[in-house]
Amino acid sequence: MTKKSTRVSPGSRRESATYHLRLFVAGDEPNSAIAKASLDRICSEHPERDYRVETIDVLQDFRPAIEERVLVMPALVVQGPERRTVIFGNLADAEKVLAALQIAGEDV
């Protein structure tokens, strides 16, 4: 099952780029649950970016994971304005996610 949601911060600047975040999870597996919660927290704590979040449960539909060439869960595919980044794991290391979103001090 694929869950799509759009999160646009009311204070976000119109010129800021939209990031398409595809979170691949394996059901309610503990690391998948942690990854979902971590991504929700990061997105809510950093409203300066526009995020389009899509959560894909590979136990329900594995085809998007194959298309993205993601074989390890959980995984976050970040499609930004100029690059694509894949982060594997439960996203507990917020610094890695912030760097992928080019938020860490705006100089990453």
N, C-alpha and C positions, 0 to 999 in steps of 0.2 A: 504494500500500500504506500502510495506517495502522498505526502502531506505538503501542500504548498501554502506559504503565507508571505505576505509582504509587510515589511516593517519599515515605515518611513517616519523619521523623527520630525515632530512639528518644528523644531528649531534647526533642522538641517538646511544647509545652503543649497540653492537650486543648482549651482555649478558643481557641487560635489558629485563624485562618481557613484554609481550604483554597483554594489557588489552582489554577485549571484553566488550564494553559499549553498552547496549541496552536501548535506550531512548523511552519510551512509551508515546505517546501524543494522544490528542483527537482533531484531525483536526487543525484548526487555532485558537482555543480557546486561549485567552490572556496568561494564565499561560503556555500553551504548547509552544507558540511562545517565551516567555521569557526563558523557559527551553532550547530550541534549541539554542538561542543566547548565553546563559550562558555557555552551554557545548562547543560550538564552541570557545568562548573566552578562556575558561580554557584550552582546548586542544592546542590552538595556543600559549598561554602564557607559557606552560610547555612542551616544545618539548623533554624533557629528558626521556619521556616515549613513548612507542609505543602504539597507540590506534587503535582498530578496532571498528568503530562506526556504529551502526545500528539504524535507526530511524523507529519506528513502529507506524503507525497511527491506533489506535484501531477502529476508525470509518470505516476504510477500511477492516481491518482484525483483529479480536479480539482473534483469536486462540493462537498466541504467548503469549499474556498477560495471558490467562488462563493457558498455559503450565508453565509460570514463577510464577503463583499465584499472579499476580499483578492486583489489583482491583481498584486502585486509580490512576488517571492521573493528572499531569505528574509524571512519575517515571523513575528513572535511575537504571538499574541493572548493577552492576560492577562485572564482573567475572575476578578476578586476579589470580596470580599464586598459591596462597594458600587459598583464601577465596572468598566468594560471599557476596556482600553487596547491599542493596536496599536503595535508597534515594528517598523519596517522596517530591514533591513540585517543584517549578520553578527553583531550583538550584541557586537562587540568593545568597545563603550563600556559597560562594566559598570554605570556610574552610572545610565544611562538605565533599564536593566533593574531595578536595585535600587530606583529611584524608583517604577517601575511596580508593584513588589512591596511598596512601602511599607516598605522596609528601611532606606534611607539615613538613619541616625540616628533612626529611628522618628518623625521629625517631618515627613516628606514627605507 
